[in-house]
Amino acid sequence: MLKENGLPIVDLIKTIHHYYPIGLLNEEATAHYPGYQELCLLLERKINDIINNNLPEHCYKLFIQLKEQFSNQKFTVFDENYLQFPAYSYRINISEIQIENFRIITDIKIKISNLASYYTIFKEITIFDRVAPLGQTSERLAMYVIINKVDDMELAGICDTINNFFSGYEYLDHRLLMNIKITGGVPHGLQHLDKITFPIYSFLFDNYLEFVNHIVK
């Protein structure tokens, strides 16, 4: 993992350039780029560790501590480290409600990058809407995602917990990661998309936002 003294944005951009061949929009060039090969090895190691129940001990301890931390509120904590991206992921389910045709799920998402010594935390409201396409009687499910800031007190508590297990890591606001974009590169797993501009978040933390309609607040 790379980290240098200075502004986080400088660290993030340097890290992206280390792992991705920015400016070389070619799948073959990407596959042979040393930094991208390193990224793939990190992801392969994470997946193998999951299969063998051999993730770093602090990942398991963080999951246990988060479950204890939110047990009084009866929130369910999910380990999402199985996601095919070089980052550790956890989800805290806050609520699920049904309003007419709408199902609304509210979660707190925790993303800890394997590529840089940073993590982010945000609230995610996912709205599922059953709509019938024109000329069809069957229904399909549309999904919209609203990303927002976690309450300050709750955010501070989660940060304290993460800092206990990920020494040297720093919290970054999701808005910085999701609103600042890099042109001329493609994040891992998104090579099939006809785009050349992506947010920092998609390069270093997770790529799923590129697959859903979303708003960042």
N, C-alpha and C positions, 0 to 999 in steps of 0.2 A: 504494500500500500504506500502511496506517495502522499507526503505532506510537507510543506515548506512554511517557514515563518512568513507572515505577511497577511494580506487581505484574503479572506476565504475565496472570493471570486477568482483571484489569481491562482490559488491552489487548485481550484476546480477545473479551470481551463487548462492548466498544465497537465493535470491528471487525464483529462479527456484526450489531449494530444498524445499522451504516453500510450494509452490503450487503443486509440482509434487513429487510422490514417486520414486525418482531416484533410480534405482537398483531393483525395483519391477515391472517387466514387466508382469503385470497381470491386466486385465481389472477390475476384482472384487476388487483387492487391491487398484487400482486407484480410483474406485468409492467410496470406504470407507475411503480414505485418507482425513483427516480433511482439509488440505490445498487445495486439489482439489475440495472438496465440497464448500469451500469458493470461489474459482474461479468460479464455476458454479453459485453460488448465485450472484456474481458480474455481470456475463453475463446476468442472468435472470433479474436482476434489470435494467440493461441498456436497454434490449429489451422492458421490460414493460414501461420504461420511454419514449422510442421512440413511442410506441403505444399510450401512454397517452399524448404525446407532453409535457413531463415533464423532459427532460434531464436537467442537471445543466445549469443554465443561461449562464455560461461562454462558454459552447459549442456552443450555438446559436450565442453569440456575436462574437466568433472567426470566425464562418462561414460568418457572415455579414461583418466583417472587412476584411477577405481574399477576398471576392467578390469586395469590394471597392478598395482594394489594387491593384488588377489586372484588374480592369475595363478599364483603359486607354489602356492596351495592348490587350484588347478584348479576354482575356483568360476566359474560363468558369470554375467556381469552383463548385465541386460536394460534397455534404455531403454523406459520405459512412458509417455512423455510424450504418446502418442496418446490417453490416457484423457480422456474428455469431462468434465473438471473443471479449474477454474483452479488448478492446482498442477503442479509438476514431480515426476515419479515415476521411481524406479529400483528394480530388484529384483535381488538377489544370490541366486542359487540355490545352496543349500548341499548338499542331497542329495535324492534320490528313491529310495524303497525300496518293495518289494512284500512284504506279509506276508499270506499267504492271500488273502482277498478285499479286503484293505485296501491302498490306495496312499497313501503318506505323503510329502508334499513339504514340505521345510523351506526357507524363504526369509528373507532380511533385506530389509525394505521401508524405503525412504527416501521421505519425502513433504516437499516444500518448497512451502509455500503461496505462491500469487501474490497473496493477499489480505492477508497480514500477514507481517512479517519474522521468521518462525519456521519451524523444520523439526522433524520427529520421525523417529525410527528405532526399529524394533521387529522382533522375530523372529516369523514367522508359520508355524505348522505347519498344513497343510491335509490333512485326512484324507478320502479318497474311499472310500466303502463301497458295494459293489454289493448292492442289496437287491431282492427280488422282491415287488412289491405283492400283497396278498391277492387270490387268484383269478386271478392272471396268471402266465404262465410267463416272459415277457420280463423282463429286468432293467432297473433304472434306477440312476442314480448319485446317492447322497446325499453331501453335503459338509458337513464340520464344520471350524471354524477355531479354533485356539488361538493367542492373541496373548500374547507374553511379552517380557521384557526381553532385550536383547542383552548378551552378556558385557561387563564393564566395559572391559577392555583393547581389545576389538574396537570397542566403541562409541566410545571416545576416539579411535581411529585414524580412524574414518569421520567423526567430527565435525571433526577437524583438516583432513581433505580437503575437506569441504564449506565450512568457514570460509575456505579459501584462495580459493574461487571465488564465494562468496555473502557478501560483506562486509556486516557489520551485522546478519546473521541470528543467531538464538539457537536452541539446541536446547531442546525441551520434551519431558518424559517422556510417552510415549503414554498412561499411565494417567490423567494429569490431563486429557488431551484426550478420552479415550474414556469416562471415568466421570462427568465433570461434564456435566450436561444442561441444555438450554435448552427452555423450554416456550413455545408460541405462535408458532412459526415453522417453516418447512419448508426444508431445504437444497436446493440446486440439483439438479434431476433426480429429486426424490422427491415431486413434487406429487401423484402418483397414489396415494400411500400414505395409508391412513386413520390417520394419527398426527399428533400436534402436539408431541411431545417427542423431541428428538434430541440426541446428544452434540455437544460443540464440534467434535470431529474431523470430523463429517459436514458441518458448515457451512463449514469452512475448508480441509480437507485432502483429503478423498475421501468419496464417499458409498457405496462398495461394501459396507461392513459391514452396511448395512441389508438386503442381499439374501441374507445367509448366516447360518447358525447359528454363533454365535461366543462364545468365553469370553475375557475380558481378565484377564491375570494380572500 
